[in-house]
Amino acid sequence: DTVQTDLDARARELDRAHVFHSWSAQALIDPPVLAGGLGSTVWDHSGRRWLDFSSQLVNVNIGHQHPAVLAAIHAQVDELATVAPATAALARGEAARRIVDRAPAGFRKVFFTNGGADANENAIRMARLHTGRDKVISTYRSYHGNTGAAIVSTGDWRRIPNEYARGHVHVFGPYLYRSEFWATTLEEESERALRHLERVVQSEGAASIAAILLETVPGTAGILIPPPGYLAGVREICDRYGIVLILDEVMAGFGRTGRWFAFEGYDVVPDLITFAKGVNSGYVPVGGVIISDAIAADFDETVFPGGLTYSGHPLAAASIIGALDAMEAEGIVDNARRIGAEAIGPGLEELAERHELIGEVRGEGVFWALELVSDRDARTPLTAGAMGEIKKGLSARGLLPFVQDNRIHVVPPCVVTDDEVAQAMAIYDEVLGIAGRG
Ligand code: PLP
């Protein structure tokens, strides 16, 4: 009705007038109005609905408005809404215990932050203090967050105007579809990417390198599943040269790949694990570092030089407890694994058979990318203009997409159902059909 339509108009008007948005030319954007959601669906004030195949910023793993998470937050609000970091709070301890219970043996401590960037920031600080070294190696195809060391660790275009932190070195990671190593098989790609990494370590001076920081599965950069042996090989290089391995599980962790941690699938155990997003599906902002015993022990008798007013905020802690318990009880991580293998993967492969535009399908769990090309042989990325039309087309047909460069990332909540996946496939099919006709 008109009142509800007015609310959408008002939201848009206030947003345009007063809200300054991330990573945007402010006058050139037109963000959608969202007013509510449930599970894998969101809607505006007027009741227009979309299937949320973005999970917002790939963070709403448990789906929208999960009642167990809401109840946990409500109960904590009534008990104690805020508390200083230098206190012992039951909810904070319970949240930390649930996180380390899912980590490998030898991880018993969690440092809570406000989000993913400051998780990486603090992991880098710990690695530098632990090794007494300075440099951090990360990949060009990465995103690690928007603060000092995290944005300079980031490889993509967002790093370039922000390069004020020192001691950062970048390498190319494995990505067979657009290999930097002239590789034609996954094995070659893995081997050559490892050789490149080791040569950079040696050339930079191994004794100057504190950490190698990698997204277990690079997310924003294209859901680049690591080839066999790559992460295990990185672990070996770290061990050979005394380098701390930080795996960024901010996007890949807590169910997205169909496992609690993405690295469980790749025969590797890091020294530091950073997380955010899926741990509580972003109902309250939070992130953190899971610290191996060897690094945690450095700060038993020595002060850790870092902290945050909201480290382990009780509402964040309560939301983690609510989210992790519900994900466990309801088999939500298992659902992500099953639906990836049985519905999303096969559905996207079928689309690739029908649409020349799809150059590659890759992913697992609820973490998939369609790489769109105008020429399959030359692998020419589809233009920004064409991608913009596809994004509009998907949204107009009731699917909230995640579009990045020349890719559609198919990243619904872990609770997505077979029926919702079927609806989404029909929408992708229709829109790719129109785009393919040019
Ligand atoms: N690391 C990865 C892999 C991410 O995908 C992101 C955000 O998208 C971040 C770090 C930064 O997290 P935040 O935006 O919570 O600071």
Residues whose N, C-alpha, C, O or C-beta is under 5 A from the ligand:
A	BS01	PLP	G115 G116 A117 D118 Y143 H144 G145 E215 G219 D248 V250 M251 A276
